[in-house]
Amino acid sequence: MFKAVAWSRPKRLGSAAGASATVAWVWDVIGRTLQKCQAIETQSFGRLRGPVISVCISAALGYFSDTNLNHAMNMRRLLLFSIAIAVAQYGSPIRAASADGKLRIICFGAHPDDCELQAGGVAAMWAAKGHKVKLVSVTNGDIGHWREAGGPLALRRADEVRKSAKILGVTSQVLDIHDGELLPTIENRRLLTRLIREWDADIVMGPRPNDYHPDHRYTGVLVQDAAYMVTVPFFCPDVPYLKHNPVFLYYPDRFQKPNPFQPDIAISIDPVMERKLDALDALESQFYEGGANGSAELIPTEPAKQQERKREVRAMFAKRNESLAQRFRAKLTDFYGAEKAGSVKYVEAFEVCEYGNQPNPQELKKLFPFFGE
């Protein structure tokens, strides 16, 4: 990976010119090394950035430790200052241009289907307008099937979400944490904090921590825990902290205790409902085959009945978003007006988490720029 990085250090000149040359060399090595790291998957890159910088600093300070410069200590301080500048410049993760006025949204789900199910419609709508959307599965889903498990299932489900993401026009990532074993550890808090910072998120979505599935609950807890920590400079200092806390949003659910879901915004996904259903079709292991609680009886052997099964699954998910429209019709009226709200058929809805930025209704409309359509 690092073969193309020039490691040849400058000659010792025993002068300020030598110090300047060495500072420039350290800057160059850190920059080019981190640029090489950018080819690595996001999670690994975040973990490597700190060690890479440390190695460069150690090598540079070792160089100065036996130099004959008259002002060695001052030069060492100059070097450290320059390294700090280099880290600030090159330590930022890979990201699309943030000065183009486009929103950056990252959605977290516990398994490789949750984000697509909960936010696939708005994700497609944002993507169609050029906004940047990333769907993250916090576990790899490796026990989410009645017939398959382990590595083969994890690979299959990762392939399914890639196909689904392509249909929606978004980016996806599956983290390598075992299905059913997610815990709200410090390591996982750091992991999600880094992902949010690296995406430079304006909006972060996730489940509420009230759910039947422990992975869902703990994904919600981890997202909540990141809602403040993304702004703390010395928490995960290897990744630049966010200067503005994003808006954190919850997906809807029907759990009532300790508190029910209360939508702050409801979005018509009528224009993209067919595309969302196409994206869900790609998740065959979960929906067509039934996932962990499915069975062989769900999968017909006759082609005609296979097509009928696919239509049934598609209709089931259309009904799911239709029921949300009925459930949150009043909130639709707040944003669309009574006449238009009455004609909306399919909906996705979200609740603002109290721990992130607190947008007012007009600010929500800017974050969901679909109301003029």
CORURJO-V608693 format. One record per backbone hydrogen bond with DSSP energy under -0.5 kcal/mol. CO is the residue of the C=O (numbers start at 1). NH is the residue of the N-H. Records with the same first field share a line. If there is no record, write none. Layout:
# CORURJO-V608693
CO=NH + NH
This chain:
# CORURJO-V608693
2=5
5=7
11=13
15=19
16=20
17=21
18=22
19=23
20=24
21=25
22=26
23=27
24=28
25=29
26=30
27=31
28=32
29=33
30=34
31=35
32=36
33=37
34=38
36=39
37=40
41=45
42=46
43=47
44=48
45=49
46=50
47=51
48=52
49=53
50=54
51=55
52=56
53=57
54=58
55=59
56=60
57=61
58=62
59=63
60=64
61=65
62=66
63=66
64=67
69=72
71=75
72=76
73=77
74=78
75=79
76=80
77=81
78=82
79=83
80=84
81=85
82=86
83=87
84=88
85=89
86=90
87=91
98=101
103=132
104=202 + 203
105=134
106=205
107=136
109=138
110=139
111=113 + 114 + 115
113=117
114=118
115=119
116=120
119=123
120=124
121=125
122=126
123=127
124=128
125=129
126=129 + 131
127=130
131=133
132=105
133=171
134=107 + 136
135=173
136=109 + 138
137=175
141=144
142=150
143=145
149=153
150=154
151=155
152=156
153=157
154=158
155=159
156=160
157=161
158=162
159=163
160=164
161=165
162=166
163=167
164=168
165=169 + 170
171=135
173=137 + 175
175=177
177=140
178=181
183=185
185=189
186=190
187=191
188=192
189=193
190=194
191=195
192=196
193=197
194=198
195=199
196=200 + 201
197=200
202=247
203=106
204=249
205=108
206=251
209=211
213=217
214=218
215=219
216=220
217=221
218=222
219=223
220=224
221=225
222=226
223=227
224=227
225=228 + 229
226=230
228=231
229=232
230=242
231=233
232=235
234=236
236=239
246=248 + 357
247=204
248=353
249=206
250=351
265=350
267=348
269=272 + 273
270=273
272=276
273=277
274=278
275=279
276=280
277=281
278=282
280=283
282=284
283=286 + 287
284=289
285=291
290=293
291=146 + 294
295=298
296=299
298=300
302=306
303=307
304=308
305=309
306=310
307=311
308=312
309=313
310=314
311=315
312=316
313=317
314=318
315=319
316=320
317=321
318=322
319=323
320=324
321=325 + 347
322=326
323=327
324=328
326=329
328=332
329=333
330=334
331=335
332=336
333=337
337=341
338=342
339=343
340=343 + 344
341=344
346=269 + 270
348=267
349=252
350=264 + 265
351=250
353=356
357=359
360=364
361=365
362=366
363=367
364=368
368=370 + 371
370=373
